[in-house]
């Protein structure tokens, strides 16, 4: 019996040079929900290492999305988690993706969930800003 091949086949884009790969990876990391949105020197070094290991950017993005969804869509009664502060956080998720057969449609679903949740967050932030603005424009009474 042959070992099962992962359902997702990641391909490294050999056309990308190291600076482009690192820049794209770190920008995707910075934009990932649940991260602090800052790049540290250690993150940059890890991105270079991932390039040298030929880890496909699509696989890294899938790891970002999978980890972000796990953190965002967990039990609402659970205590809040601190933001992710390091690219190293995603190494176990990358290893999971290397070894686990996951349907590519699932990754599309995760992307949709993240986009939908970001749209919801944006709407809530706009509502809060408009409420704050309305509070500041009300005339003071009774004093």
CORZI-V960156 format. One record per residue. N is the residue number from 1. PHI is phi in whole degrees, -180 to 180 (999 if undefined). Layout:
N_PHI / N_PHI
//
This chain:
1_999 / 2_-81 / 3_-65 / 4_-71 / 5_-84 / 6_-57 / 7_-68 / 8_-102 / 9_-105 / 10_-89 / 11_-126 / 12_-78 / 13_-85 / 14_-72 / 15_-77 / 16_-78 / 17_-86 / 18_-59 / 19_-61 / 20_-68 / 21_-58 / 22_-62 / 23_-60 / 24_-65 / 25_-62 / 26_-68 / 27_-67 / 28_-64 / 29_-61 / 30_-59 / 31_-88 / 32_-70 / 33_-58 / 34_80 / 35_-100 / 36_-75 / 37_82 / 38_-118 / 39_-104 / 40_-103 / 41_-59 / 42_-65 / 43_-65 / 44_-63 / 45_-64 / 46_-66 / 47_-61 / 48_-64 / 49_-62 / 50_-64 / 51_-61 / 52_-65 / 53_-86 / 54_59 / 55_-81 / 56_-63 / 57_-59 / 58_-64 / 59_-69 / 60_-64 / 61_-62 / 62_-62 / 63_-65 / 64_-59 / 65_-66 / 66_-63 / 67_-66 / 68_-63 / 69_-65 / 70_-61 / 71_-79 / 72_-74 / 73_-109 / 74_-98 / 75_-53 / 76_-65 / 77_-81 / 78_-71 / 79_-63 / 80_-65 / 81_-95 / 82_-71 / 83_-62 / 84_-72 / 85_-111 / 86_-147 / 87_-62 / 88_-59 / 89_-55 / 90_-86 / 91_-59 / 92_-64 / 93_-70 / 94_-60 / 95_-63 / 96_-60 / 97_-70 / 98_-67 / 99_-108 / 100_-97 / 101_-77 / 102_-123 / 103_-66 / 104_-58 / 105_-63 / 106_-64 / 107_-68 / 108_-64 / 109_-61 / 110_-61 / 111_-61 / 112_-63 / 113_-59 / 114_-66 / 115_-64 / 116_-64 / 117_-68 / 118_-66 / 119_-63 / 120_-64 / 121_-61 / 122_-61 / 123_-63 / 124_-64 / 125_-65 / 126_-64 / 127_-62 / 128_-62 / 129_-61 / 130_-69 / 131_-66 / 132_-65 / 133_-64 / 134_-66 / 135_-65 / 136_-78 / 137_-97 / 138_-69 / 139_-71 / 140_-75 / 141_-129 / 142_84 / 143_-124
//
